[in-house]
């Protein structure tokens, strides 16, 4: 699944606004940009649940841990396709192609 509209053929990458020639690209990579923030929030919510377990109801503890796990899964599955080139410096193309990490990684290859 890709958020936004992207069409990739043998010669160009076309978004809903612009087209970029593939022969000018030097690096194509997929990243997980939300994973570090998700890991921090999961650690934070888990530590809150652990430190206040004597004051919280069991359902509240499960909810807090569930929020942390949901954040971690979201950070793991959301990916970004990054295209690097001298011609694309300052372009918004890298922030346009967001989707599931596995799908973007298959497109990259």
Phi and psi restraints in degrees (range 20) as a CNS / XPLOR table:
assign (resid 1 and name C) (resid 2 and name N)
       (resid 2 and name CA) (resid 2 and name C) 1.0 -122.5 20.0 2
assign (resid 2 and name N) (resid 2 and name CA)
       (resid 2 and name C) (resid 3 and name N) 1.0 134.5 20.0 2
assign (resid 2 and name C) (resid 3 and name N)
       (resid 3 and name CA) (resid 3 and name C) 1.0 -90.1 20.0 2
assign (resid 3 and name N) (resid 3 and name CA)
       (resid 3 and name C) (resid 4 and name N) 1.0 120.5 20.0 2
assign (resid 3 and name C) (resid 4 and name N)
       (resid 4 and name CA) (resid 4 and name C) 1.0 101.5 20.0 2
assign (resid 4 and name N) (resid 4 and name CA)
       (resid 4 and name C) (resid 5 and name N) 1.0 177.8 20.0 2
assign (resid 4 and name C) (resid 5 and name N)
       (resid 5 and name CA) (resid 5 and name C) 1.0 -112.1 20.0 2
assign (resid 5 and name N) (resid 5 and name CA)
       (resid 5 and name C) (resid 6 and name N) 1.0 123.0 20.0 2
assign (resid 5 and name C) (resid 6 and name N)
       (resid 6 and name CA) (resid 6 and name C) 1.0 -137.3 20.0 2
assign (resid 6 and name N) (resid 6 and name CA)
       (resid 6 and name C) (resid 7 and name N) 1.0 132.3 20.0 2
assign (resid 6 and name C) (resid 7 and name N)
       (resid 7 and name CA) (resid 7 and name C) 1.0 -125.5 20.0 2
assign (resid 7 and name N) (resid 7 and name CA)
       (resid 7 and name C) (resid 8 and name N) 1.0 124.4 20.0 2
assign (resid 7 and name C) (resid 8 and name N)
       (resid 8 and name CA) (resid 8 and name C) 1.0 -117.9 20.0 2
assign (resid 8 and name N) (resid 8 and name CA)
       (resid 8 and name C) (resid 9 and name N) 1.0 121.2 20.0 2
assign (resid 8 and name C) (resid 9 and name N)
       (resid 9 and name CA) (resid 9 and name C) 1.0 -120.1 20.0 2
assign (resid 9 and name N) (resid 9 and name CA)
       (resid 9 and name C) (resid 10 and name N) 1.0 -164.7 20.0 2
assign (resid 9 and name C) (resid 10 and name N)
       (resid 10 and name CA) (resid 10 and name C) 1.0 -71.5 20.0 2
assign (resid 10 and name N) (resid 10 and name CA)
       (resid 10 and name C) (resid 11 and name N) 1.0 -19.7 20.0 2
assign (resid 10 and name C) (resid 11 and name N)
       (resid 11 and name CA) (resid 11 and name C) 1.0 -116.2 20.0 2
assign (resid 11 and name N) (resid 11 and name CA)
       (resid 11 and name C) (resid 12 and name N) 1.0 -24.8 20.0 2
assign (resid 11 and name C) (resid 12 and name N)
       (resid 12 and name CA) (resid 12 and name C) 1.0 -148.5 20.0 2
assign (resid 12 and name N) (resid 12 and name CA)
       (resid 12 and name C) (resid 13 and name N) 1.0 157.8 20.0 2
assign (resid 12 and name C) (resid 13 and name N)
       (resid 13 and name CA) (resid 13 and name C) 1.0 -109.0 20.0 2
assign (resid 13 and name N) (resid 13 and name CA)
       (resid 13 and name C) (resid 14 and name N) 1.0 121.1 20.0 2
assign (resid 13 and name C) (resid 14 and name N)
       (resid 14 and name CA) (resid 14 and name C) 1.0 -115.5 20.0 2
assign (resid 14 and name N) (resid 14 and name CA)
       (resid 14 and name C) (resid 15 and name N) 1.0 125.5 20.0 2
assign (resid 14 and name C) (resid 15 and name N)
       (resid 15 and name CA) (resid 15 and name C) 1.0 -103.4 20.0 2
assign (resid 15 and name N) (resid 15 and name CA)
       (resid 15 and name C) (resid 16 and name N) 1.0 -174.0 20.0 2
assign (resid 15 and name C) (resid 16 and name N)
       (resid 16 and name CA) (resid 16 and name C) 1.0 -70.4 20.0 2
assign (resid 16 and name N) (resid 16 and name CA)
       (resid 16 and name C) (resid 17 and name N) 1.0 -12.8 20.0 2
assign (resid 16 and name C) (resid 17 and name N)
       (resid 17 and name CA) (resid 17 and name C) 1.0 -115.8 20.0 2
assign (resid 17 and name N) (resid 17 and name CA)
       (resid 17 and name C) (resid 18 and name N) 1.0 -40.3 20.0 2
assign (resid 17 and name C) (resid 18 and name N)
       (resid 18 and name CA) (resid 18 and name C) 1.0 -133.9 20.0 2
assign (resid 18 and name N) (resid 18 and name CA)
       (resid 18 and name C) (resid 19 and name N) 1.0 165.4 20.0 2
assign (resid 18 and name C) (resid 19 and name N)
       (resid 19 and name CA) (resid 19 and name C) 1.0 -126.0 20.0 2
assign (resid 19 and name N) (resid 19 and name CA)
       (resid 19 and name C) (resid 20 and name N) 1.0 142.6 20.0 2
assign (resid 19 and name C) (resid 20 and name N)
       (resid 20 and name CA) (resid 20 and name C) 1.0 -128.1 20.0 2
assign (resid 20 and name N) (resid 20 and name CA)
       (resid 20 and name C) (resid 21 and name N) 1.0 131.8 20.0 2
assign (resid 20 and name C) (resid 21 and name N)
       (resid 21 and name CA) (resid 21 and name C) 1.0 -76.1 20.0 2
assign (resid 21 and name N) (resid 21 and name CA)
       (resid 21 and name C) (resid 22 and name N) 1.0 132.5 20.0 2
assign (resid 21 and name C) (resid 22 and name N)
       (resid 22 and name CA) (resid 22 and name C) 1.0 -70.8 20.0 2
assign (resid 22 and name N) (resid 22 and name CA)
       (resid 22 and name C) (resid 23 and name N) 1.0 -26.2 20.0 2
assign (resid 22 and name C) (resid 23 and name N)
       (resid 23 and name CA) (resid 23 and name C) 1.0 -70.7 20.0 2
assign (resid 23 and name N) (resid 23 and name CA)
       (resid 23 and name C) (resid 24 and name N) 1.0 -12.8 20.0 2
assign (resid 23 and name C) (resid 24 and name N)
       (resid 24 and name CA) (resid 24 and name C) 1.0 -93.6 20.0 2
assign (resid 24 and name N) (resid 24 and name CA)
       (resid 24 and name C) (resid 25 and name N) 1.0 -5.5 20.0 2
assign (resid 24 and name C) (resid 25 and name N)
       (resid 25 and name CA) (resid 25 and name C) 1.0 -83.7 20.0 2
assign (resid 25 and name N) (resid 25 and name CA)
       (resid 25 and name C) (resid 26 and name N) 1.0 138.1 20.0 2
assign (resid 25 and name C) (resid 26 and name N)
       (resid 26 and name CA) (resid 26 and name C) 1.0 -102.6 20.0 2
assign (resid 26 and name N) (resid 26 and name CA)
       (resid 26 and name C) (resid 27 and name N) 1.0 -32.5 20.0 2
assign (resid 26 and name C) (resid 27 and name N)
       (resid 27 and name CA) (resid 27 and name C) 1.0 -139.4 20.0 2
assign (resid 27 and name N) (resid 27 and name CA)
       (resid 27 and name C) (resid 28 and name N) 1.0 133.8 20.0 2
assign (resid 27 and name C) (resid 28 and name N)
       (resid 28 and name CA) (resid 28 and name C) 1.0 -124.4 20.0 2
assign (resid 28 and name N) (resid 28 and name CA)
       (resid 28 and name C) (resid 29 and name N) 1.0 119.4 20.0 2
assign (resid 28 and name C) (resid 29 and name N)
       (resid 29 and name CA) (resid 29 and name C) 1.0 -140.0 20.0 2
assign (resid 29 and name N) (resid 29 and name CA)
       (resid 29 and name C) (resid 30 and name N) 1.0 157.5 20.0 2
assign (resid 29 and name C) (resid 30 and name N)
       (resid 30 and name CA) (resid 30 and name C) 1.0 -113.7 20.0 2
assign (resid 30 and name N) (resid 30 and name CA)
       (resid 30 and name C) (resid 31 and name N) 1.0 140.1 20.0 2
assign (resid 30 and name C) (resid 31 and name N)
       (resid 31 and name CA) (resid 31 and name C) 1.0 -131.4 20.0 2
assign (resid 31 and name N) (resid 31 and name CA)
       (resid 31 and name C) (resid 32 and name N) 1.0 164.8 20.0 2
assign (resid 31 and name C) (resid 32 and name N)
       (resid 32 and name CA) (resid 32 and name C) 1.0 -115.5 20.0 2
assign (resid 32 and name N) (resid 32 and name CA)
       (resid 32 and name C) (resid 33 and name N) 1.0 86.3 20.0 2
assign (resid 32 and name C) (resid 33 and name N)
       (resid 33 and name CA) (resid 33 and name C) 1.0 -71.5 20.0 2
assign (resid 33 and name N) (resid 33 and name CA)
       (resid 33 and name C) (resid 34 and name N) 1.0 -22.4 20.0 2
assign (resid 33 and name C) (resid 34 and name N)
       (resid 34 and name CA) (resid 34 and name C) 1.0 -93.8 20.0 2
assign (resid 34 and name N) (resid 34 and name CA)
       (resid 34 and name C) (resid 35 and name N) 1.0 -6.0 20.0 2
assign (resid 34 and name C) (resid 35 and name N)
       (resid 35 and name CA) (resid 35 and name C) 1.0 -63.2 20.0 2
assign (resid 35 and name N) (resid 35 and name CA)
       (resid 35 and name C) (resid 36 and name N) 1.0 -44.2 20.0 2
assign (resid 35 and name C) (resid 36 and name N)
       (resid 36 and name CA) (resid 36 and name C) 1.0 -61.2 20.0 2
assign (resid 36 and name N) (resid 36 and name CA)
       (resid 36 and name C) (resid 37 and name N) 1.0 -42.4 20.0 2
assign (resid 36 and name C) (resid 37 and name N)
       (resid 37 and name CA) (resid 37 and name C) 1.0 -66.4 20.0 2
assign (resid 37 and name N) (resid 37 and name CA)
       (resid 37 and name C) (resid 38 and name N) 1.0 -36.8 20.0 2
assign (resid 37 and name C) (resid 38 and name N)
       (resid 38 and name CA) (resid 38 and name C) 1.0 -66.3 20.0 2
assign (resid 38 and name N) (resid 38 and name CA)
       (resid 38 and name C) (resid 39 and name N) 1.0 -38.6 20.0 2
assign (resid 38 and name C) (resid 39 and name N)
       (resid 39 and name CA) (resid 39 and name C) 1.0 -65.9 20.0 2
assign (resid 39 and name N) (resid 39 and name CA)
       (resid 39 and name C) (resid 40 and name N) 1.0 -40.0 20.0 2
assign (resid 39 and name C) (resid 40 and name N)
       (resid 40 and name CA) (resid 40 and name C) 1.0 -66.1 20.0 2
assign (resid 40 and name N) (resid 40 and name CA)
       (resid 40 and name C) (resid 41 and name N) 1.0 -43.6 20.0 2
assign (resid 40 and name C) (resid 41 and name N)
       (resid 41 and name CA) (resid 41 and name C) 1.0 -67.8 20.0 2
assign (resid 41 and name N) (resid 41 and name CA)
       (resid 41 and name C) (resid 42 and name N) 1.0 -35.1 20.0 2
assign (resid 41 and name C) (resid 42 and name N)
       (resid 42 and name CA) (resid 42 and name C) 1.0 -65.6 20.0 2
assign (resid 42 and name N) (resid 42 and name CA)
       (resid 42 and name C) (resid 43 and name N) 1.0 -43.0 20.0 2
assign (resid 42 and name C) (resid 43 and name N)
       (resid 43 and name CA) (resid 43 and name C) 1.0 -63.3 20.0 2
assign (resid 43 and name N) (resid 43 and name CA)
       (resid 43 and name C) (resid 44 and name N) 1.0 -40.9 20.0 2
assign (resid 43 and name C) (resid 44 and name N)
       (resid 44 and name CA) (resid 44 and name C) 1.0 -65.8 20.0 2
assign (resid 44 and name N) (resid 44 and name CA)
       (resid 44 and name C) (resid 45 and name N) 1.0 -46.2 20.0 2
assign (resid 44 and name C) (resid 45 and name N)
       (resid 45 and name CA) (resid 45 and name C) 1.0 -68.2 20.0 2
assign (resid 45 and name N) (resid 45 and name CA)
       (resid 45 and name C) (resid 46 and name N) 1.0 -36.1 20.0 2
assign (resid 45 and name C) (resid 46 and name N)
       (resid 46 and name CA) (resid 46 and name C) 1.0 -66.6 20.0 2
assign (resid 46 and name N) (resid 46 and name CA)
       (resid 46 and name C) (resid 47 and name N) 1.0 -39.1 20.0 2
assign (resid 46 and name C) (resid 47 and name N)
       (resid 47 and name CA) (resid 47 and name C) 1.0 -69.6 20.0 2
assign (resid 47 and name N) (resid 47 and name CA)
       (resid 47 and name C) (resid 48 and name N) 1.0 -34.3 20.0 2
assign (resid 47 and name C) (resid 48 and name N)
       (resid 48 and name CA) (resid 48 and name C) 1.0 -64.0 20.0 2
assign (resid 48 and name N) (resid 48 and name CA)
       (resid 48 and name C) (resid 49 and name N) 1.0 -45.8 20.0 2
assign (resid 48 and name C) (resid 49 and name N)
       (resid 49 and name CA) (resid 49 and name C) 1.0 -62.5 20.0 2
assign (resid 49 and name N) (resid 49 and name CA)
       (resid 49 and name C) (resid 50 and name N) 1.0 -39.2 20.0 2
assign (resid 49 and name C) (resid 50 and name N)
       (resid 50 and name CA) (resid 50 and name C) 1.0 -70.3 20.0 2
assign (resid 50 and name N) (resid 50 and name CA)
       (resid 50 and name C) (resid 51 and name N) 1.0 -44.6 20.0 2
assign (resid 50 and name C) (resid 51 and name N)
       (resid 51 and name CA) (resid 51 and name C) 1.0 -71.8 20.0 2
assign (resid 51 and name N) (resid 51 and name CA)
       (resid 51 and name C) (resid 52 and name N) 1.0 -28.3 20.0 2
assign (resid 51 and name C) (resid 52 and name N)
       (resid 52 and name CA) (resid 52 and name C) 1.0 -111.3 20.0 2
assign (resid 52 and name N) (resid 52 and name CA)
       (resid 52 and name C) (resid 53 and name N) 1.0 24.3 20.0 2
assign (resid 52 and name C) (resid 53 and name N)
       (resid 53 and name CA) (resid 53 and name C) 1.0 -64.3 20.0 2
assign (resid 53 and name N) (resid 53 and name CA)
       (resid 53 and name C) (resid 54 and name N) 1.0 -26.4 20.0 2
assign (resid 53 and name C) (resid 54 and name N)
       (resid 54 and name CA) (resid 54 and name C) 1.0 -75.9 20.0 2
assign (resid 54 and name N) (resid 54 and name CA)
       (resid 54 and name C) (resid 55 and name N) 1.0 -17.9 20.0 2
assign (resid 54 and name C) (resid 55 and name N)
       (resid 55 and name CA) (resid 55 and name C) 1.0 -102.4 20.0 2
assign (resid 55 and name N) (resid 55 and name CA)
       (resid 55 and name C) (resid 56 and name N) 1.0 -15.5 20.0 2
assign (resid 55 and name C) (resid 56 and name N)
       (resid 56 and name CA) (resid 56 and name C) 1.0 -99.6 20.0 2
assign (resid 56 and name N) (resid 56 and name CA)
       (resid 56 and name C) (resid 57 and name N) 1.0 148.9 20.0 2
assign (resid 56 and name C) (resid 57 and name N)
       (resid 57 and name CA) (resid 57 and name C) 1.0 -74.1 20.0 2
assign (resid 57 and name N) (resid 57 and name CA)
       (resid 57 and name C) (resid 58 and name N) 1.0 155.7 20.0 2
assign (resid 57 and name C) (resid 58 and name N)
       (resid 58 and name CA) (resid 58 and name C) 1.0 -57.8 20.0 2
assign (resid 58 and name N) (resid 58 and name CA)
       (resid 58 and name C) (resid 59 and name N) 1.0 -36.7 20.0 2
assign (resid 58 and name C) (resid 59 and name N)
       (resid 59 and name CA) (resid 59 and name C) 1.0 -65.4 20.0 2
assign (resid 59 and name N) (resid 59 and name CA)
       (resid 59 and name C) (resid 60 and name N) 1.0 -36.3 20.0 2
assign (resid 59 and name C) (resid 60 and name N)
       (resid 60 and name CA) (resid 60 and name C) 1.0 -67.4 20.0 2
assign (resid 60 and name N) (resid 60 and name CA)
       (resid 60 and name C) (resid 61 and name N) 1.0 -38.8 20.0 2
assign (resid 60 and name C) (resid 61 and name N)
       (resid 61 and name CA) (resid 61 and name C) 1.0 -64.2 20.0 2
assign (resid 61 and name N) (resid 61 and name CA)
       (resid 61 and name C) (resid 62 and name N) 1.0 -45.2 20.0 2
assign (resid 61 and name C) (resid 62 and name N)
       (resid 62 and name CA) (resid 62 and name C) 1.0 -61.8 20.0 2
assign (resid 62 and name N) (resid 62 and name CA)
       (resid 62 and name C) (resid 63 and name N) 1.0 -39.0 20.0 2
assign (resid 62 and name C) (resid 63 and name N)
       (resid 63 and name CA) (resid 63 and name C) 1.0 -64.7 20.0 2
assign (resid 63 and name N) (resid 63 and name CA)
       (resid 63 and name C) (resid 64 and name N) 1.0 -45.1 20.0 2
assign (resid 63 and name C) (resid 64 and name N)
       (resid 64 and name CA) (resid 64 and name C) 1.0 -63.1 20.0 2
assign (resid 64 and name N) (resid 64 and name CA)
       (resid 64 and name C) (resid 65 and name N) 1.0 -43.7 20.0 2
assign (resid 64 and name C) (resid 65 and name N)
       (resid 65 and name CA) (resid 65 and name C) 1.0 -66.8 20.0 2
assign (resid 65 and name N) (resid 65 and name CA)
       (resid 65 and name C) (resid 66 and name N) 1.0 -36.8 20.0 2
assign (resid 65 and name C) (resid 66 and name N)
       (resid 66 and name CA) (resid 66 and name C) 1.0 -63.1 20.0 2
assign (resid 66 and name N) (resid 66 and name CA)
       (resid 66 and name C) (resid 67 and name N) 1.0 -39.1 20.0 2
assign (resid 66 and name C) (resid 67 and name N)
       (resid 67 and name CA) (resid 67 and name C) 1.0 -63.2 20.0 2
assign (resid 67 and name N) (resid 67 and name CA)
       (resid 67 and name C) (resid 68 and name N) 1.0 -42.1 20.0 2
assign (resid 67 and name C) (resid 68 and name N)
       (resid 68 and name CA) (resid 68 and name C) 1.0 -63.8 20.0 2
assign (resid 68 and name N) (resid 68 and name CA)
       (resid 68 and name C) (resid 69 and name N) 1.0 -41.5 20.0 2
assign (resid 68 and name C) (resid 69 and name N)
       (resid 69 and name CA) (resid 69 and name C) 1.0 -67.2 20.0 2
assign (resid 69 and name N) (resid 69 and name CA)
       (resid 69 and name C) (resid 70 and name N) 1.0 -40.0 20.0 2
assign (resid 69 and name C) (resid 70 and name N)
       (resid 70 and name CA) (resid 70 and name C) 1.0 -62.6 20.0 2
assign (resid 70 and name N) (resid 70 and name CA)
       (resid 70 and name C) (resid 71 and name N) 1.0 -40.2 20.0 2
assign (resid 70 and name C) (resid 71 and name N)
       (resid 71 and name CA) (resid 71 and name C) 1.0 -64.4 20.0 2
assign (resid 71 and name N) (resid 71 and name CA)
       (resid 71 and name C) (resid 72 and name N) 1.0 -41.5 20.0 2
assign (resid 71 and name C) (resid 72 and name N)
       (resid 72 and name CA) (resid 72 and name C) 1.0 -65.2 20.0 2
assign (resid 72 and name N) (resid 72 and name CA)
       (resid 72 and name C) (resid 73 and name N) 1.0 -42.3 20.0 2
assign (resid 72 and name C) (resid 73 and name N)
       (resid 73 and name CA) (resid 73 and name C) 1.0 -65.6 20.0 2
assign (resid 73 and name N) (resid 73 and name CA)
       (resid 73 and name C) (resid 74 and name N) 1.0 -40.4 20.0 2
assign (resid 73 and name C) (resid 74 and name N)
       (resid 74 and name CA) (resid 74 and name C) 1.0 -62.4 20.0 2
assign (resid 74 and name N) (resid 74 and name CA)
       (resid 74 and name C) (resid 75 and name N) 1.0 -43.2 20.0 2
assign (resid 74 and name C) (resid 75 and name N)
       (resid 75 and name CA) (resid 75 and name C) 1.0 -66.1 20.0 2
assign (resid 75 and name N) (resid 75 and name CA)
       (resid 75 and name C) (resid 76 and name N) 1.0 -30.3 20.0 2
assign (resid 75 and name C) (resid 76 and name N)
       (resid 76 and name CA) (resid 76 and name C) 1.0 -76.1 20.0 2
assign (resid 76 and name N) (resid 76 and name CA)
       (resid 76 and name C) (resid 77 and name N) 1.0 -37.8 20.0 2
assign (resid 76 and name C) (resid 77 and name N)
       (resid 77 and name CA) (resid 77 and name C) 1.0 -91.1 20.0 2
assign (resid 77 and name N) (resid 77 and name CA)
       (resid 77 and name C) (resid 78 and name N) 1.0 -21.7 20.0 2
assign (resid 77 and name C) (resid 78 and name N)
       (resid 78 and name CA) (resid 78 and name C) 1.0 -84.8 20.0 2
assign (resid 78 and name N) (resid 78 and name CA)
       (resid 78 and name C) (resid 79 and name N) 1.0 129.1 20.0 2
assign (resid 78 and name C) (resid 79 and name N)
       (resid 79 and name CA) (resid 79 and name C) 1.0 -128.8 20.0 2
assign (resid 79 and name N) (resid 79 and name CA)
       (resid 79 and name C) (resid 80 and name N) 1.0 171.4 20.0 2
assign (resid 79 and name C) (resid 80 and name N)
       (resid 80 and name CA) (resid 80 and name C) 1.0 -136.2 20.0 2
assign (resid 80 and name N) (resid 80 and name CA)
       (resid 80 and name C) (resid 81 and name N) 1.0 129.2 20.0 2
assign (resid 80 and name C) (resid 81 and name N)
       (resid 81 and name CA) (resid 81 and name C) 1.0 -91.0 20.0 2
assign (resid 81 and name N) (resid 81 and name CA)
       (resid 81 and name C) (resid 82 and name N) 1.0 120.5 20.0 2
assign (resid 81 and name C) (resid 82 and name N)
       (resid 82 and name CA) (resid 82 and name C) 1.0 -112.7 20.0 2
assign (resid 82 and name N) (resid 82 and name CA)
       (resid 82 and name C) (resid 83 and name N) 1.0 125.5 20.0 2
assign (resid 82 and name C) (resid 83 and name N)
       (resid 83 and name CA) (resid 83 and name C) 1.0 -113.9 20.0 2
assign (resid 83 and name N) (resid 83 and name CA)
       (resid 83 and name C) (resid 84 and name N) 1.0 122.0 20.0 2
assign (resid 83 and name C) (resid 84 and name N)
       (resid 84 and name CA) (resid 84 and name C) 1.0 -116.8 20.0 2
assign (resid 84 and name N) (resid 84 and name CA)
       (resid 84 and name C) (resid 85 and name N) 1.0 137.6 20.0 2
assign (resid 84 and name C) (resid 85 and name N)
       (resid 85 and name CA) (resid 85 and name C) 1.0 -165.6 20.0 2
assign (resid 85 and name N) (resid 85 and name CA)
       (resid 85 and name C) (resid 86 and name N) 1.0 159.2 20.0 2
assign (resid 85 and name C) (resid 86 and name N)
       (resid 86 and name CA) (resid 86 and name C) 1.0 -64.2 20.0 2
assign (resid 86 and name N) (resid 86 and name CA)
       (resid 86 and name C) (resid 87 and name N) 1.0 -34.7 20.0 2
assign (resid 86 and name C) (resid 87 and name N)
       (resid 87 and name CA) (resid 87 and name C) 1.0 -72.8 20.0 2
assign (resid 87 and name N) (resid 87 and name CA)
       (resid 87 and name C) (resid 88 and name N) 1.0 -22.2 20.0 2
assign (resid 87 and name C) (resid 88 and name N)
       (resid 88 and name CA) (resid 88 and name C) 1.0 -95.1 20.0 2
assign (resid 88 and name N) (resid 88 and name CA)
       (resid 88 and name C) (resid 89 and name N) 1.0 5.7 20.0 2
assign (resid 88 and name C) (resid 89 and name N)
       (resid 89 and name CA) (resid 89 and name C) 1.0 -60.0 20.0 2
assign (resid 89 and name N) (resid 89 and name CA)
       (resid 89 and name C) (resid 90 and name N) 1.0 125.6 20.0 2
assign (resid 89 and name C) (resid 90 and name N)
       (resid 90 and name CA) (resid 90 and name C) 1.0 84.2 20.0 2
assign (resid 90 and name N) (resid 90 and name CA)
       (resid 90 and name C) (resid 91 and name N) 1.0 2.7 20.0 2
assign (resid 90 and name C) (resid 91 and name N)
       (resid 91 and name CA) (resid 91 and name C) 1.0 -79.6 20.0 2
assign (resid 91 and name N) (resid 91 and name CA)
       (resid 91 and name C) (resid 92 and name N) 1.0 156.7 20.0 2
assign (resid 91 and name C) (resid 92 and name N)
       (resid 92 and name CA) (resid 92 and name C) 1.0 -94.2 20.0 2
assign (resid 92 and name N) (resid 92 and name CA)
       (resid 92 and name C) (resid 93 and name N) 1.0 12.7 20.0 2
assign (resid 92 and name C) (resid 93 and name N)
       (resid 93 and name CA) (resid 93 and name C) 1.0 -63.0 20.0 2
assign (resid 93 and name N) (resid 93 and name CA)
       (resid 93 and name C) (resid 94 and name N) 1.0 -36.8 20.0 2
assign (resid 93 and name C) (resid 94 and name N)
       (resid 94 and name CA) (resid 94 and name C) 1.0 -67.3 20.0 2
assign (resid 94 and name N) (resid 94 and name CA)
       (resid 94 and name C) (resid 95 and name N) 1.0 -26.4 20.0 2
assign (resid 94 and name C) (resid 95 and name N)
       (resid 95 and name CA) (resid 95 and name C) 1.0 -90.8 20.0 2
assign (resid 95 and name N) (resid 95 and name CA)
       (resid 95 and name C) (resid 96 and name N) 1.0 -4.9 20.0 2
assign (resid 95 and name C) (resid 96 and name N)
       (resid 96 and name CA) (resid 96 and name C) 1.0 -85.8 20.0 2
assign (resid 96 and name N) (resid 96 and name CA)
       (resid 96 and name C) (resid 97 and name N) 1.0 -37.2 20.0 2
assign (resid 96 and name C) (resid 97 and name N)
       (resid 97 and name CA) (resid 97 and name C) 1.0 -93.7 20.0 2
assign (resid 97 and name N) (resid 97 and name CA)
       (resid 97 and name C) (resid 98 and name N) 1.0 87.8 20.0 2
assign (resid 97 and name C) (resid 98 and name N)
       (resid 98 and name CA) (resid 98 and name C) 1.0 -116.0 20.0 2
assign (resid 98 and name N) (resid 98 and name CA)
       (resid 98 and name C) (resid 99 and name N) 1.0 145.8 20.0 2
assign (resid 98 and name C) (resid 99 and name N)
       (resid 99 and name CA) (resid 99 and name C) 1.0 -178.1 20.0 2
assign (resid 99 and name N) (resid 99 and name CA)
       (resid 99 and name C) (resid 100 and name N) 1.0 -164.7 20.0 2
assign (resid 99 and name C) (resid 100 and name N)
       (resid 100 and name CA) (resid 100 and name C) 1.0 -73.5 20.0 2
assign (resid 100 and name N) (resid 100 and name CA)
       (resid 100 and name C) (resid 101 and name N) 1.0 141.6 20.0 2
assign (resid 100 and name C) (resid 101 and name N)
       (resid 101 and name CA) (resid 101 and name C) 1.0 -60.5 20.0 2
assign (resid 101 and name N) (resid 101 and name CA)
       (resid 101 and name C) (resid 102 and name N) 1.0 -42.7 20.0 2
assign (resid 101 and name C) (resid 102 and name N)
       (resid 102 and name CA) (resid 102 and name C) 1.0 -63.7 20.0 2
assign (resid 102 and name N) (resid 102 and name CA)
       (resid 102 and name C) (resid 103 and name N) 1.0 -41.9 20.0 2
assign (resid 102 and name C) (resid 103 and name N)
       (resid 103 and name CA) (resid 103 and name C) 1.0 -65.2 20.0 2
assign (resid 103 and name N) (resid 103 and name CA)
       (resid 103 and name C) (resid 104 and name N) 1.0 -45.1 20.0 2
assign (resid 103 and name C) (resid 104 and name N)
       (resid 104 and name CA) (resid 104 and name C) 1.0 -65.4 20.0 2
assign (resid 104 and name N) (resid 104 and name CA)
       (resid 104 and name C) (resid 105 and name N) 1.0 -34.8 20.0 2
assign (resid 104 and name C) (resid 105 and name N)
       (resid 105 and name CA) (resid 105 and name C) 1.0 -68.4 20.0 2
assign (resid 105 and name N) (resid 105 and name CA)
       (resid 105 and name C) (resid 106 and name N) 1.0 -36.4 20.0 2
assign (resid 105 and name C) (resid 106 and name N)
       (resid 106 and name CA) (resid 106 and name C) 1.0 -66.2 20.0 2
assign (resid 106 and name N) (resid 106 and name CA)
       (resid 106 and name C) (resid 107 and name N) 1.0 -38.3 20.0 2
assign (resid 106 and name C) (resid 107 and name N)
       (resid 107 and name CA) (resid 107 and name C) 1.0 -65.5 20.0 2
assign (resid 107 and name N) (resid 107 and name CA)
       (resid 107 and name C) (resid 108 and name N) 1.0 -39.7 20.0 2
assign (resid 107 and name C) (resid 108 and name N)
       (resid 108 and name CA) (resid 108 and name C) 1.0 -60.2 20.0 2
assign (resid 108 and name N) (resid 108 and name CA)
       (resid 108 and name C) (resid 109 and name N) 1.0 -36.5 20.0 2
